[in-house]
Amino acid sequence: MPYLFSYGTLQKEQVQIETFGRILKGLEDALSGYSLRYIEIKDPEVLRKSNQNFHPIIEFTNDVNDIVHGKLFEISEEELMKADTYEVDDYKRIEVVFKSCKKGFVYIKK
């Protein structure tokens, strides 16, 4: 089962229920070399689920002092596809290694 790192709205229980049909269990983790920014969301379905106009987004900096904190969730392949549908076109999914040394996916700025 893949790991998915969330530093934003995918940590919200309401978003998880509406996206995955369940509440995810996750552990605190972090990702270095990335910095956090915010983008305005215009997709009405994502806005409805998150109830938030501005969502965090991270971008690669290659600076080990830049650290993004979040939660690492173990999900199914099917749920990973559902997460892809939830994220708007400003994001792309990549595979990285987290502070915990676990390998998994995260959504970053395109």
Backbone as ProteinMPNN parsed JSONL, in Angstrom:
{"seq_chain_A": "MPYLFSYGTLQKEQVQIETFGRILKGLEDALSGYSLRYIEIKDPEVLRKSNQNFHPIIEFTNDVNDIVHGKLFEISEEELMKADTYEVDDYKRIEVVFKSCKKGFVYIKK", "coords_chain_A": {"N_chain_A": [[0.848, -1.187, 0.0], [0.542, 2.218, -0.82], [2.125, 5.222, 0.493], [0.872, 8.425, 1.361], [1.581, 11.779, 1.643], [0.346, 14.477, 3.424], [0.105, 17.932, 3.723], [-1.816, 19.722, 3.952], [-5.186, 20.296, 3.062], [-6.034, 17.64, 2.766], [-5.723, 16.545, 5.216], [-7.934, 17.159, 6.632], [-10.822, 15.883, 8.186], [-13.397, 15.977, 6.998], [-12.808, 16.355, 4.276], [-11.431, 13.981, 3.8], [-13.453, 12.038, 4.264], [-15.28, 12.687, 2.22], [-13.67, 12.357, -0.021], [-12.368, 9.846, 0.167], [-14.13, 8.207, 1.485], [-13.763, 7.475, 4.062], [-12.133, 8.043, 7.274], [-8.778, 8.767, 7.411], [-5.879, 7.232, 8.88], [-3.005, 8.595, 10.176], [0.517, 9.369, 10.533], [2.659, 11.754, 12.073], [4.994, 13.469, 10.053], [7.676, 14.711, 7.989], [9.028, 16.748, 5.332], [11.943, 17.622, 3.799], [13.626, 20.318, 2.046], [11.698, 21.648, 0.671], [9.358, 24.365, 0.3], [6.546, 26.077, 1.699], [3.677, 27.494, 0.222], [0.753, 29.391, -0.787], [-2.176, 28.894, -2.776], [-4.914, 30.154, -4.72], [-7.969, 28.504, -4.876], [-10.211, 27.513, -7.384], [-11.885, 25.571, -8.285], [-15.107, 24.39, -8.01], [-16.027, 22.019, -6.72], [-13.856, 21.145, -5.167], [-13.6, 23.372, -3.532], [-16.047, 23.18, -2.171], [-15.701, 20.765, -0.754], [-13.425, 21.314, 0.845], [-13.974, 23.746, 1.997], [-12.452, 26.048, 1.905], [-10.792, 28.728, 0.518], [-8.115, 29.24, -0.142], [-5.419, 27.126, -0.638], [-2.681, 25.265, 0.713], [0.45, 24.823, -0.975], [3.37, 23.169, -2.05], [6.764, 23.82, -3.035], [9.779, 22.804, -4.631], [12.901, 23.542, -3.174], [15.454, 22.766, -2.667], [16.857, 23.328, -0.41], [17.958, 22.202, 2.557], [17.223, 23.265, 4.959], [14.666, 24.156, 4.638], [11.604, 23.001, 5.606], [8.709, 21.045, 5.478], [5.941, 20.255, 7.355], [3.677, 17.605, 8.114], [1.258, 14.973, 7.627], [1.635, 11.485, 7.206], [-0.03, 9.174, 5.373], [-1.196, 5.833, 5.069], [-2.505, 4.431, 2.283], [-4.78, 2.974, -0.155], [-4.18, 1.853, -3.576], [-6.372, 2.56, -5.131], [-7.434, 4.639, -3.593], [-5.375, 6.46, -3.868], [-5.69, 7.211, -6.524], [-8.121, 8.52, -6.253], [-7.289, 10.671, -4.715], [-5.721, 11.964, -6.615], [-7.741, 12.899, -8.275], [-8.992, 14.72, -6.603], [-7.076, 16.757, -6.215], [-6.259, 19.882, -7.713], [-5.328, 21.215, -10.999], [-2.984, 22.668, -10.548], [-1.266, 21.202, -9.072], [1.095, 18.479, -8.933], [1.793, 15.004, -8.663], [4.441, 13.444, -6.991], [7.052, 11.081, -6.197], [8.784, 10.703, -3.183], [11.265, 10.685, -0.496], [10.684, 10.73, 2.91], [11.249, 12.408, 6.124], [11.044, 10.356, 7.951], [12.237, 8.337, 6.632], [10.607, 6.805, 5.089], [9.233, 5.979, 1.925], [7.146, 7.654, -0.333], [4.242, 9.343, -1.705], [3.663, 12.769, -2.686], [1.999, 15.861, -3.234], [3.02, 18.482, -5.243], [3.866, 21.832, -6.395], [3.224, 22.384, -9.819]], "CA_chain_A": [[0.0, 0.0, 0.0], [1.367, 3.426, -0.902], [2.01, 6.291, 1.477], [0.551, 9.745, 0.831], [1.902, 12.838, 2.601], [-0.513, 15.659, 3.339], [0.477, 19.115, 4.501], [-2.921, 20.668, 3.784], [-6.601, 19.976, 3.263], [-6.283, 16.198, 2.862], [-5.698, 16.178, 6.631], [-9.257, 17.453, 7.186], [-11.684, 14.707, 8.202], [-14.486, 16.134, 6.032], [-12.229, 16.111, 2.951], [-11.141, 12.551, 3.723], [-14.716, 11.302, 4.134], [-15.855, 12.934, 0.897], [-12.753, 11.903, -1.069], [-12.013, 8.43, 0.313], [-15.198, 7.45, 2.125], [-13.344, 7.075, 5.414], [-11.133, 8.89, 7.913], [-7.462, 8.142, 7.307], [-5.006, 7.253, 10.053], [-1.691, 9.013, 9.733], [1.569, 9.698, 11.492], [3.395, 12.986, 11.798], [6.222, 13.299, 9.294], [8.13, 15.975, 7.403], [9.73, 16.677, 4.059], [12.898, 18.731, 3.716], [13.957, 20.773, 0.701], [10.496, 22.23, 0.061], [8.769, 25.465, 1.06], [5.092, 26.146, 1.645], [3.032, 28.693, -0.32], [-0.695, 29.221, -0.895], [-2.781, 29.238, -4.062], [-6.365, 30.292, -4.676], [-8.664, 27.391, -5.511], [-11.415, 27.959, -8.076], [-12.705, 24.401, -8.589], [-16.217, 24.43, -7.05], [-16.136, 20.786, -5.937], [-12.777, 21.179, -4.175], [-13.994, 24.414, -2.573], [-17.133, 22.647, -1.354], [-15.156, 19.759, 0.161], [-12.448, 21.862, 1.791], [-14.501, 24.971, 2.61], [-11.254, 26.871, 2.052], [-10.451, 29.345, -0.774], [-6.679, 29.175, -0.387], [-4.839, 25.855, -0.207], [-1.217, 25.241, 0.697], [1.134, 24.106, -2.043], [4.812, 23.24, -1.786], [7.651, 23.781, -4.194], [11.136, 22.342, -4.358], [13.899, 24.602, -2.981], [16.754, 22.107, -2.521], [17.475, 23.839, 0.815], [17.615, 21.263, 3.631], [16.645, 24.022, 6.067], [13.234, 24.303, 4.367], [10.936, 21.773, 6.033], [7.248, 21.063, 5.481], [5.403, 19.258, 8.281], [2.358, 17.106, 7.75], [0.955, 13.606, 8.047], [1.855, 10.436, 6.222], [-1.145, 8.234, 5.428], [-1.115, 4.622, 4.263], [-3.757, 4.355, 1.545], [-4.789, 1.981, -1.228], [-3.954, 2.39, -4.929], [-7.631, 3.191, -5.536], [-7.53, 5.918, -2.885], [-4.389, 7.345, -4.471], [-6.34, 7.745, -7.722], [-9.131, 9.476, -5.776], [-6.544, 11.875, -4.312], [-5.367, 12.636, -7.869], [-8.943, 13.588, -8.752], [-9.259, 15.83, -5.69], [-6.108, 17.841, -6.396], [-6.469, 20.67, -8.932], [-4.255, 21.146, -11.998], [-1.768, 23.351, -10.104], [-0.468, 20.222, -8.341], [1.489, 17.217, -9.553], [2.187, 14.016, -7.655], [5.769, 12.868, -7.165], [7.469, 10.159, -5.149], [9.925, 11.238, -2.434], [11.578, 10.042, 0.78], [10.363, 11.646, 3.995], [12.148, 12.411, 7.281], [10.944, 9.041, 8.581], [12.901, 7.42, 5.687], [9.607, 6.101, 4.297], [9.063, 6.481, 0.571], [5.732, 7.814, -0.636], [3.835, 10.376, -2.658], [3.283, 14.089, -2.218], [1.6, 16.765, -4.305], [3.815, 19.714, -5.242], [3.543, 22.789, -7.453], [3.641, 21.982, -11.171]], "C_chain_A": [[0.886, 1.24, 0.0], [1.145, 4.362, 0.287], [1.712, 7.592, 0.743], [0.782, 10.762, 1.933], [0.976, 14.011, 2.363], [-0.014, 16.737, 4.275], [-0.657, 20.124, 4.476], [-4.282, 20.034, 4.007], [-6.904, 18.483, 3.3], [-6.145, 15.69, 4.298], [-7.06, 16.396, 7.287], [-10.156, 16.22, 7.089], [-12.787, 14.798, 7.16], [-13.995, 15.869, 4.607], [-11.947, 14.623, 2.779], [-12.409, 11.732, 3.513], [-15.277, 11.467, 2.725], [-14.969, 12.42, -0.232], [-12.544, 10.4, -1.024], [-13.121, 7.565, 0.915], [-14.855, 6.964, 3.512], [-12.383, 8.123, 5.966], [-9.816, 8.128, 7.904], [-6.724, 8.217, 8.638], [-3.609, 7.589, 9.555], [-0.751, 9.294, 10.882], [2.243, 10.994, 11.084], [4.672, 12.654, 11.049], [6.59, 14.655, 8.719], [8.902, 15.695, 6.12], [10.664, 17.874, 3.982], [13.193, 19.062, 2.26], [12.789, 21.37, -0.042], [10.005, 23.376, 0.928], [7.282, 25.549, 0.744], [4.634, 27.508, 1.138], [1.523, 28.431, -0.305], [-1.152, 29.629, -2.288], [-4.289, 29.359, -3.866], [-6.997, 29.155, -5.481], [-9.954, 27.914, -6.131], [-12.352, 26.803, -8.417], [-13.836, 24.308, -7.559], [-16.339, 23.18, -6.182], [-15.064, 20.738, -4.84], [-13.083, 22.233, -3.11], [-15.088, 23.91, -1.63], [-16.588, 21.662, -0.316], [-14.28, 20.379, 1.245], [-12.979, 23.054, 2.585], [-13.375, 25.975, 2.864], [-10.848, 27.399, 0.67], [-8.981, 29.234, -1.135], [-6.132, 27.874, 0.201], [-3.32, 25.958, -0.209], [-0.718, 24.441, -0.503], [2.62, 24.215, -1.75], [5.579, 23.216, -3.089], [9.063, 23.46, -3.742], [12.086, 23.524, -4.241], [15.32, 24.043, -2.956], [17.533, 22.619, -1.308], [17.034, 22.934, 1.966], [17.027, 21.956, 4.858], [15.153, 24.29, 5.877], [12.56, 22.976, 4.674], [9.425, 21.996, 6.041], [6.783, 19.918, 6.377], [4.009, 18.843, 7.835], [2.151, 15.714, 8.299], [1.147, 12.662, 6.875], [0.77, 9.376, 6.432], [-0.843, 7.012, 4.566], [-2.479, 4.442, 3.613], [-3.656, 3.264, 0.482], [-4.471, 2.661, -2.565], [-5.202, 3.113, -5.419], [-7.792, 4.56, -4.865], [-6.523, 6.924, -3.429], [-4.966, 7.978, -5.737], [-7.421, 8.772, -7.346], [-8.464, 10.77, -5.336], [-6.127, 12.667, -5.55], [-6.544, 13.445, -8.401], [-9.247, 14.81, -7.893], [-8.34, 17.015, -5.963], [-6.331, 18.551, -7.738], [-5.219, 20.651, -9.801], [-2.962, 21.861, -11.61], [-0.784, 22.396, -9.436], [-0.052, 19.068, -9.255], [1.978, 16.298, -8.446], [3.561, 13.473, -8.006], [6.05, 11.911, -6.012], [8.749, 10.691, -4.511], [10.188, 10.365, -1.204], [11.408, 11.093, 1.876], [11.373, 11.545, 5.13], [12.174, 11.052, 7.978], [11.68, 7.958, 7.789], [11.91, 6.551, 4.92], [9.49, 6.783, 2.935], [7.566, 6.556, 0.283], [5.501, 8.971, -1.586], [3.466, 11.671, -1.951], [2.883, 14.909, -3.439], [2.374, 18.07, -4.149], [3.337, 20.624, -6.371], [4.077, 22.29, -8.785], [4.729, 22.889, -11.687]], "O_chain_A": [[1.869, 1.304, 0.738], [0.129, 4.298, 0.978], [2.226, 7.836, -0.348], [0.243, 10.626, 3.031], [0.835, 14.485, 1.235], [0.253, 16.496, 5.452], [-0.488, 21.258, 4.925], [-4.509, 19.335, 4.995], [-7.948, 18.092, 3.823], [-6.423, 14.521, 4.565], [-7.315, 15.879, 8.375], [-10.242, 15.59, 6.035], [-13.091, 13.805, 6.5], [-14.692, 15.229, 3.82], [-12.204, 14.067, 1.712], [-12.435, 10.831, 2.675], [-15.702, 10.491, 2.107], [-15.476, 12.079, -1.301], [-12.541, 9.744, -2.066], [-13.056, 6.337, 0.861], [-15.568, 6.138, 4.081], [-11.884, 8.976, 5.232], [-9.752, 6.978, 8.339], [-6.921, 9.147, 9.42], [-3.093, 6.955, 8.635], [-1.159, 9.437, 12.035], [2.381, 11.292, 9.897], [5.353, 11.679, 11.366], [5.886, 15.639, 8.943], [9.357, 14.58, 5.864], [10.22, 19.017, 4.089], [13.041, 18.228, 1.367], [12.864, 21.583, -1.253], [10.204, 23.373, 2.143], [6.829, 25.148, -0.327], [5.139, 28.544, 1.569], [1.075, 27.373, 0.138], [-0.617, 30.554, -2.898], [-4.864, 28.747, -2.965], [-6.605, 28.887, -6.617], [-10.701, 28.66, -5.497], [-13.499, 27.034, -8.801], [-13.57, 24.163, -6.366], [-16.719, 23.28, -5.015], [-15.347, 20.332, -3.713], [-12.851, 22.006, -1.922], [-15.053, 24.184, -0.431], [-16.963, 21.715, 0.856], [-14.378, 20.016, 2.417], [-12.512, 23.343, 3.687], [-13.347, 26.655, 3.889], [-10.591, 26.615, -0.243], [-8.638, 29.143, -2.313], [-6.35, 27.563, 1.371], [-2.742, 26.66, -1.038], [-1.375, 23.513, -0.974], [3.081, 25.243, -1.255], [5.125, 22.679, -4.099], [9.481, 23.795, -2.633], [12.089, 24.409, -5.097], [16.28, 24.775, -3.2], [18.733, 22.37, -1.191], [15.852, 22.908, 2.309], [16.406, 21.309, 5.701], [14.452, 24.613, 6.836], [12.894, 21.949, 4.083], [8.934, 23.006, 6.547], [7.174, 18.766, 6.188], [3.264, 19.632, 7.254], [2.765, 15.315, 9.288], [0.864, 12.991, 5.723], [0.661, 8.77, 7.498], [-0.3, 7.138, 3.468], [-3.491, 4.314, 4.303], [-2.585, 2.704, 0.25], [-4.492, 3.888, -2.668], [-5.103, 4.163, -6.054], [-8.233, 5.52, -5.498], [-6.799, 8.123, -3.447], [-4.748, 9.163, -5.988], [-7.605, 9.769, -8.043], [-9.008, 11.852, -5.555], [-6.171, 13.897, -5.544], [-6.364, 14.548, -8.917], [-9.71, 15.828, -8.408], [-8.789, 18.161, -5.942], [-6.562, 17.907, -8.761], [-4.177, 20.136, -9.393], [-1.941, 21.68, -12.274], [0.387, 22.729, -9.253], [-0.746, 18.729, -10.213], [2.504, 16.748, -7.429], [3.825, 13.092, -9.146], [5.369, 11.933, -4.986], [9.684, 11.082, -5.209], [9.437, 9.435, -0.911], [11.927, 12.204, 1.773], [12.256, 10.689, 5.101], [13.199, 10.647, 8.527], [11.744, 6.805, 8.215], [12.318, 5.656, 4.18], [9.632, 8.0, 2.816], [6.814, 5.639, 0.612], [6.433, 9.505, -2.188], [3.026, 11.681, -0.802], [3.374, 14.674, -4.544], [2.388, 18.681, -3.081], [2.509, 20.233, -7.193], [5.216, 21.834, -8.884], [5.206, 22.706, -12.808]]}, "name": "protein", "num_of_chains": 1, "seq": "MPYLFSYGTLQKEQVQIETFGRILKGLEDALSGYSLRYIEIKDPEVLRKSNQNFHPIIEFTNDVNDIVHGKLFEISEEELMKADTYEVDDYKRIEVVFKSCKKGFVYIKK"}
